[in-house]
Amino acid sequence: MRIEIAAVGRLKKGPESQLVSDYLERFAKTGRGLGLPAVHVSEVEGRRGGGMLAEADLLSRVIPEGAALVMMDERGDQPTSPEFARKLAHWRDSARDVCFVIGGADGLAPDLRARADWQISLGRMVWPHMLVRVMLAEQLYRAATILAGSPYHRA
Ligand SMILES: C[S@@+](CC[C@H](N)C(=O)[O-])C[C@H]1O[C@@H](n2cnc3c(N)ncnc32)[C@H](O)[C@@H]1O
């Protein structure tokens, strides 16, 4: 199994990149004992590179072939954290690669969104893509703690 985050835009050094690194390191540490691999992040050029369609093309190149495609989109499903953890365990148990995709300022091109196996919303409001990356990293870590039975998640 491989876990990939494919995201538009380069995360500069700063609070968001620190948070993403922190949660992904924690995920790697907790996931190790659960058969979950460390998350790999692929960044592609944002707007200046040619808009939503150009971004979709660049994203398609870094999406692992055959991976379950999970698009981050405010119009998507709103799973609970335990539901998200169960889905992650399902991909792990079926040795399926998974790729989470985060769009840029204009969002994800409709043709790319149409390829999604699952669309996840972090609420109906639109968040900046850098914060979406932080929140996704946190939810991955939370999912690992849920699967590990550790007390981080207390809902
Ligand atoms: C600034 S948003 C782009 C919003 C754009 N207007 C659209 O229609 O998609 C950048 C990216 O962050 C992610 N995103 C923003 N808000 C989100 C939310 N509430 N839930 C899930 N992903 C979100 C999506 O991947 C989106 O493509």
Ligand as a Chemical Component Dictionary entry (heavy atoms), coordinates in Angstrom:
data_LIG
# 
_chem_comp.id                   LIG 
_chem_comp.type                 NON-POLYMER 
_chem_comp.pdbx_formal_charge   0 
_chem_comp.three_letter_code    LIG 
# 
loop_
_chem_comp_atom.comp_id 
_chem_comp_atom.atom_id 
_chem_comp_atom.alt_atom_id 
_chem_comp_atom.type_symbol 
_chem_comp_atom.charge 
_chem_comp_atom.model_Cartn_x 
_chem_comp_atom.model_Cartn_y 
_chem_comp_atom.model_Cartn_z 
_chem_comp_atom.pdbx_ordinal 
LIG C1  C1  C 0  -9.376  27.395 -2.289 1  
LIG S1  S1  S 1  -10.053 25.832 -2.603 2  
LIG C2  C2  C 0  -10.745 26.041 -4.210 3  
LIG C3  C3  C 0  -12.154 26.404 -4.181 4  
LIG C4  C4  C 0  -12.770 26.484 -5.555 5  
LIG N1  N1  N 0  -13.528 27.645 -5.637 6  
LIG C5  C5  C 0  -13.630 25.277 -5.903 7  
LIG O1  O1  O 0  -14.697 25.493 -6.456 8  
LIG O2  O2  O -1 -13.271 24.123 -5.670 9  
LIG C6  C6  C 0  -8.658  24.838 -2.949 10 
LIG C7  C7  C 0  -8.854  23.371 -2.716 11 
LIG O3  O3  O 0  -8.965  23.118 -1.331 12 
LIG C8  C8  C 0  -9.793  21.989 -1.111 13 
LIG N2  N2  N 0  -10.899 22.408 -0.243 14 
LIG C9  C9  C 0  -11.275 23.669 0.067  15 
LIG N3  N3  N 0  -12.293 23.664 0.926  16 
LIG C10 C10 C 0  -12.569 22.377 1.197  17 
LIG C11 C11 C 0  -13.515 21.700 2.027  18 
LIG N4  N4  N 0  -14.414 22.358 2.748  19 
LIG N5  N5  N 0  -13.487 20.356 2.075  20 
LIG C12 C12 C 0  -12.595 19.652 1.347  21 
LIG N6  N6  N 0  -11.671 20.225 0.553  22 
LIG C13 C13 C 0  -11.665 21.564 0.464  23 
LIG C14 C14 C 0  -10.251 21.484 -2.476 24 
LIG O4  O4  O 0  -9.407  20.434 -2.908 25 
LIG C15 C15 C 0  -10.066 22.710 -3.345 26 
LIG O5  O5  O 0  -9.859  22.368 -4.689 27 
# 
loop_
_chem_comp_bond.comp_id 
_chem_comp_bond.atom_id_1 
_chem_comp_bond.atom_id_2 
_chem_comp_bond.value_order 
_chem_comp_bond.pdbx_ordinal 
LIG C1  S1  SING 1  
LIG S1  C2  SING 2  
LIG S1  C6  SING 3  
LIG C2  C3  SING 4  
LIG C3  C4  SING 5  
LIG C4  N1  SING 6  
LIG C4  C5  SING 7  
LIG C5  O1  DOUB 8  
LIG C5  O2  SING 9  
LIG C6  C7  SING 10 
LIG C7  O3  SING 11 
LIG C7  C15 SING 12 
LIG O3  C8  SING 13 
LIG C8  N2  SING 14 
LIG C8  C14 SING 15 
LIG N2  C9  SING 16 
LIG N2  C13 SING 17 
LIG C9  N3  DOUB 18 
LIG N3  C10 SING 19 
LIG C10 C11 SING 20 
LIG C10 C13 DOUB 21 
LIG C11 N4  SING 22 
LIG C11 N5  DOUB 23 
LIG N5  C12 SING 24 
LIG C12 N6  DOUB 25 
LIG N6  C13 SING 26 
LIG C14 O4  SING 27 
LIG C14 C15 SING 28 
LIG C15 O5  SING 29 
# 
